[in-house]
Amino acid sequence: CAVLKGTFSFRKWHSIFTIPFFLLTFPLQLLTVKTLHLINPGIHMKILSEIYAFCESQGESTFQLCAQLFMVLSRADREASYIQIVSIACSMVTVIKPSLDQFLGEKKNAGSLETILNKYLCFVPLFLFTTILRILSIAIICV
């Protein structure tokens, strides 16, 4: 036992206590960061806001999209409602956009509006189909 040997260190075990706290308070943290980014639109707040958007995309919206697809696919006798379809589409955009922003990096804001839209539209099918494949395969396995 590490306590009896004297090798127990709280530094090694702090993540056991902090990670659940941060996961439970993530929606509040996200709202706070987005609000502070509106008030103080500096370069560091922009980076922090993009990090939180990516974490929301990969950690929250992915599972939300998977759950929505599972609900739609779990019963073959029932049709998806319009609200479910809109919710799936919004979750898909929430998952794809931060990944696309991170992929494009600093080049995403360079040029005119036409070149920016061209960059996004060029890579949207790639990210859309990989996301659909990943999430839909998990949802089908769960069904």
N, C-alpha and C positions, 0 to 999 in steps of 0.2 A: 504494500500500500504506500502510495507516495506521501501521505500525511505522516505515517509512522517513520519513514525513512528520512523525512525532512526535505524531500525533493519537490514537494507540492508548491507550485507557483501559481498565484492568482492570474498572472499575465498570460499563462497558457490557457486558462479556462475562462477568460473574460468574454470570449466570443459566444460561449454558451448562454450568457445572460444578455449580451448586447444585440446579437443577431435577431432573436425573437422580438425584442423591443423595437428595433428598426423596421422589421417586417410589419409589425402591427401598426406602427405609426407612419408607414410609407405614404398613404393617401394625404395625410395632413402635411407631411414634408413636401410632397409634390405641389400641393396648393400653395404652401408658403414660398417655395422657390419660384413658382410661376408668378405669384403676386409681387415678390421682390424684384423679379426681372422686369415687370412692368414699371415699377417705381424707380429702379436703378438700372437702366439698360446699358451697363458696361460690358466690356469684353469678357471679364471673368464670370459675370452673372449669365452671359450668353452661353459660355462653355458649361457652367453648372446646370443651366436649364436644358441644354442638349443632352447632358449625361443623364439627368432625371427622366427626360423623354425617352431615351433609349432603354433605361431600366424599366420604365413603365411598359414600353413596347415588348420587351423580352420577358419580363417577369410577371406582368399582370394581364396585358391584353392577349397574349398568346394563349394563356389558360382560359380566359374568358371566351375567346373564339373557339377553342376546342370544346368547351362545355356547351356553347350554343350549337355547334355542329352536331355534337352528340345528342342533344335534345331533339334536333330536327331529324336525325337519322335513326333514332332509337325506335320510332314507331312508323312503320311503313303505311299504316292505314290513315295517317293524319298528314294534312298538308301544312307547310310552313306558313305562318301568318305574315302579313306585310311588315309588321313591326319586327319580327324575327329576321326577315330578309334585310331590312334596313340596318338592324343592329349588327348582323354579320358583316355587311358591307362597311359599316363604320369601324368595326373592330379590325377588319382587314386593312383599312387605310391606316389605322393607328399602329398596326404591326409593321406595315411596309415602309411608311414615311421615315421614321428615325433610322431604320437600317439603310435606306437609300441615302439619307443625309450623311450618315457616317461613311458610306462607300464613296460618295462623291467628294467628301472632305472639303477642303478650301475652294475647290473648283466649282462648288455648287452655286455661288453667288457671283461668279465672274461673267461679265458680258451683259448683253441686253436681255430683255425679258424673253425674246424669242429663242435665244441660245440657251437660257436657263430652262425654259420649258422643253426644248429639244433634248437637253441632257436628261431631264427627268423622264420624259416619255420614251427615251431610248432604253432605259434600264427598268422601267416599271414592269414590262412583261417578265423579265428575268426574276425579279423579286416576288412578283405576284404568283408565278407558277411554283417557285420553290417553297413559298409560304403555304400555298394550297396543298402541295404534295406533303409537306411536313405535318401540317395540322390535320388535314383530312385523313392521313394514314393513322395518326394517333386516335382520332375520333372513330374510325372504322374498327380499329383493333379493340377499342373499349366497347363497341356495340357488340 
